[in-house]
Structures are given as structure tokens and as C-alpha cells.
Amino acid sequence: MKIFKFGGASVKDAEGVKNLAKVVQQQGSENTLVVISAMGKMTNAFEEVIDAYFYKSDTLQKKRTQVESYHKKMMDDLFEKDNEIYTQIDTLFEELDWFLNRNTSQRYNYVYDQIICFGELLSTRIVSAYLKTVQLENNWLDVRNYIKTDSNYRDAKVNWTLTQQIITKKVATHQLNVTQGFLAGNDTENTTTLGREGSDYTAGIFAYCLNAESVTIWKDVAGVLNADPRVFEETTLLEQISYEEAIEMAFYGASVIHPKTIQPLQNKEIPLYVKSFLNPTAPGTKVSKGATLVPYIPCFIVKKNQVFVSISTNDFSFMVENNLSYIFKKLHDYKLKVNLIQNSAISFSVCVDNKFGNFDAFYTALTNEFKIEFQKEVDVYTIRHFNAETKDTITKFGQTLLSQTNKETIQIVLKKK
């Protein structure tokens, strides 16, 4: 069994969908499961629908219509008007409208997952239908019936035992299957999600449960590069990365591989390939058991728009275990992912990712007990396998607020110039 994952950039327009079909034809469609993200920037577009639903109701219909128009234009470029896909897509938008009109819950994370899922449901319906028009028969799978999780909306935890049982029993492994990334379902039949960029993780879950031969993530770049080309002028393709190194890179924020993706693959030694859908015959990058890094060069990882926080006691007493335990619990409660930690006798500093927008509430919860200083919109640069020259290439980007070094890694927090 082969697992392919195609991100939004690969299906951003009709030509992208056609190219996806060509890649599947070239690579072989039997014994294959294809995981697909929402098209183009549709996850962002659905987030605007969610924002309008909660805060800007006068713009809700406009935002919803924009999403429908995008997909209908895509379909007009791919299908004849009598194709059944038009009925399937109309049904999905009826389901979306039913939720928008009938929902009574004010729980943001719950509502988010029930609306955001339509991006993947729409994209996979359209791709599945197009594959059939070019004689690639396939099964469309609703991933919410296969991957089961708890009810921690927007960052759900997989029930591995139940998921393994369902996937092993229900997936027809000798055929071509098409399903959604990012989505899952809980025991009350509500949609949950695995975290932003969770489609890679979806591919890893199916690979583990199906004992797959390999996973290939198809992207618009040649493979895993040693730096983000949007930030650095010169980059190098990494031909081989060990599982351990990939986990380290993902932990520090490398966006090309989702942090949770590697572990299930490593457990069964399933190789992961990152390849270009624009040049599918090129070798790309292989993540597997073996050499740490080929070529062995410094790798640069950037986490932008972080919050740098320094915390100390009001009476300048030592920051001891009970203080740190309390602070970490609050970081967990407010879903603030920690990307860097440094402490001294009387202070504790962290860089956190405020992706859920909870930092202000965290600050309010602690401000009476601790002295807190913070700087928003800072960037964290991490260099794996650094050398004496590489630090200088980073500090030119801004004012250094903190620098931390260990044997393999240097991290630098920068305030933008």
C-alpha cells in the first residue's frame, strides 16, 4: 500500500487537479490511498466564514458565497454540466447552511471544526470525481468514519486502537482510495481536527494502520530544503534525513513535515518521501532509518510572530519548582505552545506560539501573582548543526533578545528591525 498526500497548493486550480491525476497515473493507482487538503487558500477562506459567523454576521453570506463561487468555477473548468459532482457539491453547501442556521453552540473550537471541514470535503469530492473522468476509478472515503479521536476540538488526540480496527477492516487496500487530510471524528459523530497542517499526520496514521510500503508528500518544492527559500536566498536540497533528525526539525518548527507525522512511520520503519508534484520523477527527499543528514550542512528553521515572555516573582524570590509547575500548567491550559525555554535564579523566559489567540487571557491569569514582561511579533531562528559563520547570517534580521546554544542547535530570538 502506498500513501500519497497532496496539499492545497497542488489543487489550487483546475490545472492542479489535472496534474494530480497525471501524477497518480504515472506512479500507479492500485494499492494507493490519496490524502488531500482543502484547495488553495480555502482553509483561510473558511476561517473567514467562521470569523464572520461569530463576529461579523453582516459579512457572513458574502464570505460563504465566495467559497462556493471558487469551487463552482473549479468545477466548470473540469466537468460537463451534467456531471453528478454538481449535485454532490450542492448537498455539501446545503449541509453547511444547515449548520450555520441551526447551530446553537457558542463554543468556538467546536464550531470551528464543524465548519472548517467543508474545505477538505469539497476538495476530495471534486478530485475523486475528476479522477473518474480520466478512468481512474476510486473510492471516496469520509475520513471522519475512519480516524477516531477524543473531543479536544482543533487539536484532537487519536484513539489508535479504535482507528486501527476500523481502517484495517474497512479500507479496500487493492484499490485507489481518496480521502481528506486534517479531519477526524469523535464518538458523538462530530467532526474533529488534528491541528493546522494535520494532513501529513493523516497520511502517517493511515500508513501505520495499513502497514504501508511508503508515504509520499507531494509539494511545490523539490523536497526538504535546509532553509525556507522565502527567507533565505541560498538553499540546498536535503537528500536523506533520519527519523530522529526529522523529529528534531519538526519540533523546532520546520513546516515541511508535520511534527506528529514521523513517529508512527518510525515505529514501523515506513519511509517518507517529500517530492515535487511539478517534477514527480525527481528523487526529492527521503526520511528513513539511516544517515542523520545528507548532505551534512546547517539547517535553518524560522518561527515567525511568536510572543517572548519573561516571568519573575513579584518579590524577586527564586523561581523554583512550584512556580515553574504552575506556569507550565497555565501554558497548557491556554494552549500556548512553547518553542524556547530559558531560566535563571529569579526569572523564567519562554517563546510561545499564540495560534489560538489565548495569550492575553494567559497574561491576565498570571499578572497578579508574577511580574510579566512580553514582546509580541518576535521571530525564533533555530540552526541545526550550526557553525561559527551561521549565527552571523541570522542576527542581521533583527535585534537579538535571547540566544541559546547546545551541542547541535542554536536558537536566537529576534525583534524585527
C-alpha distance (Angstrom), angle and dihedral (degrees) to the residues before:
residue distance angle dihedral
M1 . . .
K2 3.81 . .
I3 3.79 122.8 .
F4 3.82 119.2 -152.5
K5 3.79 123.6 -171.7
F6 3.81 121.7 -164.6
G7 3.80 119.6 -170.6
G8 3.78 129.3 -148.5
A9 3.80 94.2 -88.6
S10 3.80 90.6 61.6
V11 3.82 92.7 58.0
K12 3.79 101.6 32.7
D13 3.82 92.7 121.7
A14 3.80 141.7 6.8
E15 3.80 92.8 -85.6
G16 3.79 89.1 55.0
V17 3.80 91.7 53.7
K18 3.80 90.1 49.3
N19 3.80 90.3 49.6
L20 3.82 91.0 50.2
A21 3.80 88.5 55.9
K22 3.81 90.7 51.1
V23 3.80 91.5 50.7
V24 3.80 91.1 51.1
Q25 3.81 90.6 48.0
Q26 3.82 91.9 49.8
Q27 3.79 94.8 45.3
G28 3.79 95.5 43.9
S29 3.79 126.5 -97.9
E30 3.81 101.7 -141.0
N31 3.80 119.2 97.2
T32 3.79 89.0 11.6
L33 3.79 134.7 131.5
V34 3.81 117.7 -164.7
V35 3.81 120.0 -156.5
I36 3.81 114.4 -161.9
S37 3.80 132.7 -169.8
A38 3.79 128.4 -147.2
M39 3.81 112.9 -69.7
G40 3.79 119.8 -90.3
K41 3.79 110.4 -46.6
M42 3.79 95.0 -16.2
T43 3.80 94.5 121.4
N44 3.80 87.2 60.2
A45 3.81 89.9 45.2
F46 3.80 91.9 52.8
E47 3.81 89.2 48.1
E48 3.81 86.4 58.1
V49 3.82 88.5 52.4
I50 3.81 88.9 52.1
D51 3.80 91.3 47.8
A52 3.81 90.4 50.3
Y53 3.81 91.3 47.4
F54 3.81 91.5 56.8
Y55 3.79 104.5 30.3
K56 3.83 113.5 9.7
S57 3.78 107.2 38.0
D58 3.79 92.4 164.1
T59 3.85 89.1 66.9
L60 3.82 97.1 42.6
Q61 3.80 97.5 95.7
K62 3.80 91.5 47.6
K63 3.82 92.6 51.0
R64 3.78 92.0 46.7
T65 3.83 91.9 48.5
Q66 3.81 91.2 50.8
V67 3.78 90.1 56.5
E68 3.80 92.3 49.3
S69 3.81 93.0 46.5
Y70 3.80 91.2 52.5
H71 3.79 93.0 54.3
K72 3.81 94.7 41.4
K73 3.81 90.2 52.7
M74 3.80 88.6 51.0
M75 3.80 90.7 51.0
D76 3.81 93.3 48.2
D77 3.82 88.1 56.3
L78 3.82 92.4 50.8
F79 3.81 110.1 33.5
E80 3.76 146.2 44.4
K81 3.80 112.8 -109.9
D82 3.80 93.3 -109.7
N83 3.80 94.3 58.1
E84 3.80 112.5 124.2
I85 3.81 89.7 -128.5
Y86 3.82 89.1 84.3
T87 3.81 90.6 61.9
Q88 3.82 91.9 45.6
I89 3.81 92.3 51.7
D90 3.82 92.2 45.8
T91 3.79 88.2 53.7
L92 3.80 91.6 52.8
F93 3.80 91.9 51.2
E94 3.82 89.2 48.7
E95 3.81 88.1 54.5
L96 3.82 90.0 49.6
D97 3.81 91.5 49.9
W98 3.80 91.2 47.6
F99 3.81 89.8 55.7
L100 3.82 94.0 45.2
N101 3.82 90.7 50.9
R102 3.81 100.9 38.3
N103 3.81 106.3 33.7
T104 3.79 114.7 111.6
S105 3.80 100.1 176.9
Q106 3.80 118.2 109.0
R107 3.81 93.9 -167.7
Y108 3.79 102.0 123.4
N109 3.81 98.0 -155.7
Y110 3.81 92.7 48.4
V111 3.80 92.6 48.9
Y112 3.80 90.5 44.9
D113 3.80 92.5 58.8
Q114 3.82 94.4 45.1
I115 3.83 91.3 54.4
I116 3.81 103.4 32.7
C117 3.81 91.5 57.8
F118 3.79 92.2 72.1
G119 3.82 90.2 74.7
E120 3.80 91.7 65.8
L121 3.81 95.0 36.5
L122 3.81 91.0 54.8
S123 3.81 95.7 44.2
T124 3.79 94.9 49.2
R125 3.80 93.5 46.4
I126 3.80 90.2 52.8
V127 3.82 95.1 45.0
S128 3.81 92.6 45.0
A129 3.81 90.7 51.6
Y130 3.79 92.6 47.7
L131 3.81 92.7 49.7
K132 3.80 87.9 56.8
T133 3.81 91.2 54.0
V134 3.82 89.2 59.6
Q135 3.81 92.7 47.5
L136 3.80 96.3 -98.5
E137 3.78 100.0 132.3
N138 3.79 111.9 -159.1
N139 3.78 146.1 167.4
W140 3.81 116.3 -115.9
L141 3.80 108.0 -144.4
D142 3.79 125.7 -164.0
V143 3.80 98.6 -137.8
R144 3.81 90.8 -155.7
N145 3.81 87.5 73.5
Y146 3.82 92.2 52.7
I147 3.81 109.9 37.5
K148 3.80 110.0 55.2
T149 3.81 124.3 -166.3
D150 3.77 144.6 166.3
S151 3.81 120.1 -90.5
N152 3.81 97.9 -96.0
Y153 3.80 92.6 128.8
R154 3.84 117.0 -144.2
D155 3.81 92.2 13.9
A156 3.79 106.0 39.5
K157 3.81 124.1 177.0
V158 3.80 117.9 -129.7
N159 3.79 121.1 -116.5
W160 3.79 93.4 -140.3
T161 3.79 97.7 -173.4
L162 3.80 95.0 53.2
T163 3.81 93.3 39.0
Q164 3.81 91.3 51.7
Q165 3.80 91.2 50.6
I166 3.80 94.2 49.7
I167 3.81 97.4 44.0
T168 3.80 93.7 45.8
K169 3.80 91.3 50.2
K170 3.80 102.1 39.6
V171 3.83 110.6 32.2
A172 3.82 113.5 93.9
T173 3.79 96.5 -140.2
H174 3.82 97.0 -171.6
Q175 3.81 92.8 61.9
L176 3.80 138.7 62.8
N177 3.80 111.3 -90.9
V178 3.81 128.8 -170.8
T179 3.79 122.4 -161.0
Q180 3.79 144.0 154.8
G181 3.76 128.5 -90.0
F182 3.81 124.4 -142.6
L183 3.82 95.8 25.2
A184 3.80 132.9 100.9
G185 3.80 138.8 155.4
N186 3.79 136.3 -120.4
D187 3.81 130.8 -143.0
T188 3.82 92.1 -87.3
E189 3.83 92.5 57.1
N190 3.80 93.1 -109.2
T191 3.78 121.2 137.4
T192 3.79 118.1 -104.2
T193 3.79 129.1 -178.7
L194 3.79 132.8 -140.9
G195 3.83 97.4 -137.0
R196 3.80 130.1 -80.4
E197 3.81 112.5 -49.4
G198 3.80 87.4 19.2
S199 3.83 94.2 139.1
D200 3.81 90.3 91.3
Y201 3.79 88.0 54.6
T202 3.80 89.7 51.8
A203 3.81 89.1 56.7
G204 3.81 89.9 50.1
I205 3.81 92.1 50.5
F206 3.81 93.3 52.2
A207 3.81 91.1 44.3
Y208 3.79 91.7 53.4
C209 3.80 94.9 45.9
L210 3.83 93.4 45.7
N211 3.82 96.6 41.0
A212 3.79 87.4 -123.6
E213 3.78 124.7 -157.9
S214 3.81 91.5 -133.0
V215 3.80 147.0 -25.1
T216 3.80 121.5 -129.5
I217 3.79 122.0 -166.5
W218 3.81 109.0 -159.5
K219 3.80 113.7 -150.7
D220 3.80 140.2 163.7
V221 3.83 91.1 -107.3
A222 3.80 129.9 73.4
G223 3.82 92.6 -107.7
V224 3.79 136.0 -71.4
L225 3.79 109.9 -15.4
N226 3.79 125.8 -159.9
A227 3.83 89.7 -119.6
D228 3.79 141.2 14.1
P229 3.84 107.1 -89.7
R230 3.80 89.2 -149.2
V231 3.82 88.6 65.4
F232 3.81 105.1 26.9
E233 3.78 125.6 51.0
E234 3.81 95.9 -149.5
T235 3.81 121.9 47.9
T236 3.80 135.5 166.7
L237 3.81 129.7 -147.9
L238 3.80 113.4 -117.8
E239 3.80 107.6 -139.0
Q240 3.82 97.8 -169.5
I241 3.80 133.3 18.4
S242 3.79 125.6 178.7
Y243 3.80 119.6 -128.0
E244 3.80 89.6 -112.8
E245 3.79 93.2 52.1
A246 3.81 91.7 46.4
I247 3.82 89.8 53.0
E248 3.81 90.3 50.4
M249 3.82 91.7 49.0
A250 3.80 92.0 47.2
F251 3.81 91.2 47.7
Y252 3.79 90.6 55.7
G253 3.80 91.0 48.8
A254 3.80 109.7 -90.7
S255 3.81 100.7 165.9
V256 3.79 98.0 -157.6
I257 3.83 92.5 77.0
H258 3.80 123.8 37.2
P259 3.84 111.0 -122.0
K260 3.82 94.3 -125.1
T261 3.80 95.7 46.8
I262 3.78 100.4 78.7
Q263 3.80 102.2 54.8
P264 3.83 99.2 66.5
L265 3.80 89.7 45.1
Q266 3.80 92.9 49.1
N267 3.80 91.3 50.4
K268 3.81 89.9 62.6
E269 3.82 97.5 26.4
I270 3.81 92.4 -118.4
P271 3.83 109.5 165.4
L272 3.79 119.3 -125.2
Y273 3.80 120.6 -148.9
V274 3.81 124.4 -163.9
K275 3.79 108.5 -160.6
S276 3.79 141.0 163.2
F277 3.79 118.9 -102.1
L278 3.82 85.6 -157.1
N279 3.81 91.3 59.5
P280 3.81 106.0 21.3
T281 3.81 96.2 170.9
A282 3.83 93.2 59.6
P283 3.84 114.0 102.0
G284 3.83 97.7 -120.4
T285 3.81 118.6 -179.3
K286 3.80 126.9 -38.4
V287 3.81 120.8 -152.3
S288 3.79 110.4 -163.9
K289 3.76 146.7 115.0
G290 3.80 108.4 -53.7
A291 3.79 140.6 56.2
T292 3.80 115.0 25.1
L293 3.76 94.7 -129.7
V294 3.81 136.0 -8.7
P295 2.98 112.4 -136.8
Y296 3.80 95.3 24.3
I297 3.82 101.6 -136.5
P298 3.82 137.9 132.3
C299 3.81 114.1 -74.4
F300 3.80 122.0 -152.0
I301 3.82 123.8 -150.6
V302 3.80 124.1 -176.5
K303 3.80 127.9 -162.2
K304 3.80 108.9 -171.7
N305 3.81 131.7 -161.4
Q306 3.79 96.6 23.4
V307 3.81 127.2 156.0
F308 3.81 117.0 -120.9
V309 3.80 110.0 -152.1
S310 3.82 130.1 -172.9
I311 3.80 116.5 -167.9
S312 3.80 128.1 -172.3
T313 3.79 135.9 162.3
N314 3.78 118.1 -91.8
D315 3.81 91.9 -122.8
F316 3.84 94.2 44.2
S317 3.79 92.0 -116.2
F318 3.80 120.2 150.0
M319 3.80 119.7 -68.9
V320 3.79 98.1 -123.2
E321 3.79 136.0 173.6
N322 3.79 98.0 -77.5
N323 3.83 91.3 51.1
L324 3.81 92.2 49.5
S325 3.80 92.8 45.1
Y326 3.80 91.0 52.5
I327 3.82 93.0 47.6
F328 3.80 93.4 48.5
K329 3.79 90.5 50.4
K330 3.78 89.7 53.7
L331 3.81 91.0 47.9
H332 3.79 87.8 53.5
D333 3.80 93.6 45.4
Y334 3.80 91.6 53.2
K335 3.83 94.2 42.3
L336 3.79 94.7 -120.5
K337 3.81 107.4 158.9
V338 3.80 111.5 -143.1
N339 3.81 115.0 -136.7
L340 3.80 99.2 171.7
I341 3.81 136.3 18.5
Q342 3.79 131.2 -167.3
N343 3.78 128.6 162.7
S344 3.78 139.4 -178.6
A345 3.79 131.4 -175.0
I346 3.81 94.6 -77.7
S347 3.81 105.7 18.8
F348 3.78 141.6 50.0
S349 3.80 122.9 -157.3
V350 3.79 129.1 -167.0
C351 3.77 138.4 169.9
V352 3.79 111.1 -141.4
D353 3.77 136.8 -171.6
N354 3.80 109.3 -127.6
K355 3.82 96.0 -164.0
F356 3.83 93.1 139.2
G357 3.81 92.8 48.5
N358 3.80 94.1 -122.1
F359 3.80 100.7 125.7
D360 3.82 96.2 99.7
A361 3.81 90.3 53.1
F362 3.82 89.8 48.0
Y363 3.81 89.8 51.4
T364 3.80 91.6 50.0
A365 3.81 91.7 49.4
L366 3.81 93.1 54.4
T367 3.79 104.4 30.8
N368 3.82 95.5 90.2
E369 3.80 93.2 53.1
F370 3.80 101.9 36.9
K371 3.75 140.9 31.3
I372 3.80 105.8 -113.6
E373 3.78 129.1 -169.9
F374 3.78 121.6 178.9
Q375 3.77 142.9 178.1
K376 3.80 119.1 -157.1
E377 3.81 127.5 -153.7
V378 3.79 96.9 31.5
D379 3.81 124.1 146.0
V380 3.79 127.8 -131.3
Y381 3.80 115.3 -147.8
T382 3.79 117.0 -165.4
I383 3.80 123.0 -169.8
R384 3.79 117.9 -165.1
H385 3.83 115.4 -159.2
F386 3.79 90.9 7.8
N387 3.78 126.6 -175.6
A388 3.80 134.4 -162.5
E389 3.80 93.6 -84.4
T390 3.78 99.9 48.3
K391 3.81 98.1 69.7
D392 3.80 90.8 61.5
T393 3.80 90.6 56.2
I394 3.82 89.1 59.6
T395 3.80 104.4 42.6
K396 3.82 91.2 61.4
F397 3.82 88.2 71.7
G398 3.80 95.1 68.5
Q399 3.80 150.8 -43.7
T400 3.80 114.3 -42.5
L401 3.80 112.4 -122.6
L402 3.79 96.8 171.2
S403 3.79 138.0 -0.9
Q404 3.80 125.4 -165.8
T405 3.79 128.0 -178.7
N406 3.77 137.1 -171.7
K407 3.80 132.4 167.0
E408 3.83 97.0 -74.6
T409 3.79 105.2 14.9
I410 3.78 141.9 50.6
Q411 3.80 122.4 -167.9
I412 3.79 123.9 -165.2
V413 3.80 126.7 -172.2
L414 3.79 111.3 -150.7
K415 3.77 132.6 -168.5
K416 3.77 107.3 -146.8
K417 3.77 117.3 -108.7
